[in-house]
Amino acid sequence: LYYDLYQERDRPDTFVLLDGWASEAALASHAVHPNVTRVVNQLSPLLSSPLEHLHSRRMSDPA
């Protein structure tokens, strides 16, 4: 449904990507898509720490 990219103010080398999905099945399908795994494999060596995956639920309506 969306991707939102954030950069931390006090740590400009730290980014947070929030994404929204219609269902858990949609997220699971996306996670194993060949394009996604290829991009993650290409980006991983450039990161100073491993990717973190946090699963949450939006509690407010988007503006």
Number of C-alpha atoms within 10 A of each C-alpha: 7 8 10 9 9 12 12 10 9 7 8 9 10 12 12 11 10 14 11 14 13 9 9 9 10 12 13 11 10 14 13 11 10 10 11 12 13 11 10 13 11 10 11 12 10 9 10 9 8 9 10 7 8 6 6 8 6 7 6 6 5 5 3
